[in-house]
Amino acid sequence: MTLRVTLVAAARGSLRQAERFDDDRPLDAAGRDEVRFVAHALVPLGAAELRYCSPTPRSRATGNALGFGPMAQPALRDWDMGRWRGMTLGEVTAREPAAVDLWLSDPRSAPHGGETMLDFIGRVGGWLDTRPVDDILAVAVAEPAVIRAALVYALSAPPSAYWNVDVRPLSTVTLTGLPGRWSLCLEAGSR
């Protein structure tokens, strides 16, 4: 018995350089267009027995636009950035350069007052490890940060690997396995 979880990155809610920490913005026009463009490839994922999403507006909107009717999962919420919430990386770097350096280099640090990277990865990994495992298919629409955390956890990679994973809007990745024993499954796509 194994679980197969396909993670779908939410469509964009802003231009990449305008992305903000813990951003609650809904889909923008470009994001809605992107969903329409790739829907033919992603809609079949809605046949999964379990359909989840991050509680963010753009994750919910992406899942609903794809017809998934996903159930919001608090454990799939974005990384808690404390007082940096709503700011861009550029804004935070200009105000607190030493704090940003610490945050980028030490996964146990939380100079922003929110979650440490280790806590974030552990939260997302804990969610993966508590899914039903009766040869079930699941799909989850989530923020890119959540997908990066899931991959680091599933592959037992060092936390620093988080910074080397690029998750684009509406990209997918599938994890298969059992709690604590995950594999990355890459498949030929039709997009």
BABA-515020 format. One line per 4 residues: their letters; for each residue z, y, x of C-alpha. Coordinates in Angstrom, 2 decimals. Each point is the difference from the previous one (the first is absolute). Layout:
N
A = Z:Y:X | ...
end
This chain:
191
MTLR = 0.00:0.00:0.00 | -0.99:3.39:1.32 | -0.31:3.55:-1.17 | -3.12:2.09:0.46
VTLV = 0.60:3.76:-0.15 | -2.92:2.40:0.23 | 1.10:3.52:0.86 | -2.28:2.82:-1.14
AAAR = 0.42:3.47:1.49 | 0.24:2.71:-2.64 | -2.96:2.34:-0.33 | 0.48:3.37:1.58
GSLR = 1.97:2.83:-1.51 | -0.91:2.57:2.66 | -2.08:0.45:3.12 | 1.40:-1.96:2.93
QAER = 1.04:3.08:2.00 | 1.77:1.36:-3.09 | 2.05:-3.18:-0.57 | 3.67:0.63:-0.39
FDDD = 3.00:-2.22:0.63 | 1.11:-1.86:-3.12 | -2.85:1.63:-1.92 | 0.20:-0.33:-3.80
RPLD = -3.37:1.57:-0.76 | -2.24:-1.80:-2.50 | -3.56:-1.05:0.76 | -2.30:2.87:0.83
AAGR = -3.65:0.18:-1.12 | -1.18:-1.69:3.20 | 2.51:-2.80:-0.54 | -1.18:-0.59:-3.56
DEVR = -3.61:-0.09:1.25 | 0.95:-2.50:2.71 | 1.62:-2.29:-2.58 | -3.17:0.08:-2.14
FVAH = -2.13:-0.74:3.08 | 1.94:-3.12:1.09 | 1.27:-1.22:-3.37 | -2.60:-2.79:-0.18
ALVP = 1.54:-1.58:3.11 | 3.66:0.54:-0.93 | 0.13:-0.58:-3.76 | -0.06:-3.83:0.45
LGAA = 3.39:0.27:1.74 | 1.40:0.85:-3.42 | -0.22:-3.72:-0.85 | 3.09:-0.52:2.17
ELRY = 3.00:-1.40:-1.86 | 2.23:2.75:1.40 | -1.18:3.63:0.19 | 2.22:2.59:1.67
CSPT = -0.15:3.54:1.29 | 2.02:2.53:1.88 | 1.75:2.42:-2.37 | -2.05:2.95:1.33
PRSR = -2.37:1.74:-2.44 | -3.10:-0.76:2.08 | 0.87:-3.70:0.38 | 0.58:-0.33:-3.73
ATGN = -3.19:1.91:-0.79 | -2.01:-2.13:2.44 | 1.33:-3.24:-1.49 | -0.61:1.20:-3.55
ALGF = -3.52:1.24:0.82 | -0.78:-3.47:1.34 | 1.32:-1.55:-3.22 | 2.91:-1.78:1.70
GPMA = 2.71:1.32:-2.32 | 2.43:-0.26:2.94 | 3.77:-0.09:-0.20 | 1.67:2.62:2.23
QPAL = 2.25:-1.44:2.68 | 2.69:2.30:1.46 | -0.01:-2.01:3.25 | -3.64:1.03:0.51
RDWD = 0.81:3.71:-0.02 | -1.19:2.06:2.93 | 2.10:0.52:3.14 | 2.97:2.27:-0.80
MGRW = -0.49:3.02:2.25 | 3.12:1.89:-1.02 | -0.30:3.73:0.63 | -3.59:-0.40:1.30
RGMT = -1.16:-1.02:-3.48 | -2.94:2.09:-1.12 | -0.80:1.29:3.51 | -2.99:-0.90:2.20
LGEV = 0.51:-1.51:3.44 | -1.34:3.23:1.49 | 2.59:2.08:-1.86 | 2.86:-2.26:1.08
TARE = -1.22:-0.11:3.61 | -0.10:3.82:0.12 | 3.57:0.25:-1.31 | 1.67:-3.04:1.59
PAAV = -2.06:-1.29:2.96 | 2.89:-1.90:1.62 | 0.89:-1.68:-3.31 | -3.62:-1.11:-0.49
DLWL = -0.10:-1.40:3.54 | 3.18:-1.97:-0.67 | -1.30:-1.25:-3.36 | -3.28:-1.16:1.55
SDPR = 1.67:-1.79:2.91 | 3.17:-1.55:-1.45 | -0.31:-2.22:-3.12 | 3.78:0.26:-0.51
SAPH = -0.07:3.79:-0.31 | -0.14:2.10:-3.15 | 0.20:3.64:1.12 | -1.37:0.97:-3.42
GGET = 3.05:-1.48:-1.75 | -2.00:-2.67:-1.84 | -0.76:-3.64:0.88 | -0.44:-1.30:3.51
MLDF = -3.24:-1.82:0.70 | 1.95:-3.26:0.32 | 1.59:0.52:-3.41 | -3.38:0.83:-1.55
IGRV = -1.71:-3.07:1.47 | 2.96:-2.14:-1.05 | -0.11:1.32:-3.57 | -3.70:-0.76:-0.38
GGWL = 0.40:-3.39:1.71 | 2.90:-0.83:-2.30 | -2.27:0.67:-2.96 | -2.63:-2.37:1.40
DTRP = 2.57:-2.71:0.62 | 1.33:0.11:-3.57 | -3.30:-0.53:-1.84 | -0.46:-3.29:-1.92
VDDI = -1.67:-2.65:2.16 | -1.53:-2.47:-2.48 | -3.60:0.24:1.25 | -0.18:3.42:-1.58
LAVA = -2.50:2.78:0.55 | 1.41:3.53:0.11 | -1.50:3.42:0.52 | 1.89:3.15:0.89
VAEP = -1.33:3.56:0.20 | 2.08:2.02:2.44 | 0.05:2.95:2.32 | -1.53:-0.55:3.46
AVIR = 3.43:0.26:1.65 | 1.27:-2.89:-2.15 | -2.98:-2.16:0.97 | 0.55:0.76:3.70
AALV = 3.65:-0.99:-0.38 | -0.97:-3.24:-1.78 | -2.41:-0.93:2.78 | 2.53:0.68:2.75
YALS = 2.55:-2.12:-1.86 | -2.37:-2.85:-0.86 | -1.30:-0.30:3.54 | 3.46:0.36:1.58
APPS = -1.53:2.76:2.10 | 2.14:2.47:1.91 | 0.74:3.14:-2.05 | -2.16:2.08:2.36
AYWN = -3.05:-1.87:-1.36 | 0.45:1.99:-3.21 | -1.61:3.02:1.66 | -3.10:-2.07:0.92
VDVR = -0.93:-1.10:-3.52 | -2.50:2.20:-1.82 | -0.04:-0.51:-3.76 | -2.82:1.78:-1.78
PLST = -0.01:0.82:-3.72 | -0.98:-3.01:-2.14 | -0.04:-2.39:2.95 | 1.43:-3.46:-0.61
VTLT = 1.83:-2.59:2.04 | 1.28:-3.38:-1.11 | 3.19:-1.71:1.16 | 0.59:-3.67:-0.70
GLPG = 3.07:-2.10:0.55 | 3.62:-0.45:-0.85 | 3.06:2.20:0.44 | 0.38:0.68:3.72
RWSL = -3.26:-1.82:0.85 | -3.00:2.19:-0.65 | -3.60:-0.08:1.20 | -2.67:2.66:-0.10
CLEA = -3.10:-1.15:-1.88 | -3.25:1.84:0.69 | -2.89:-0.70:-2.31 | -3.62:1.00:-0.19
GSR = -0.30:2.91:-2.39 | -2.63:0.95:-2.50 | 0.50:3.75:0.21
end
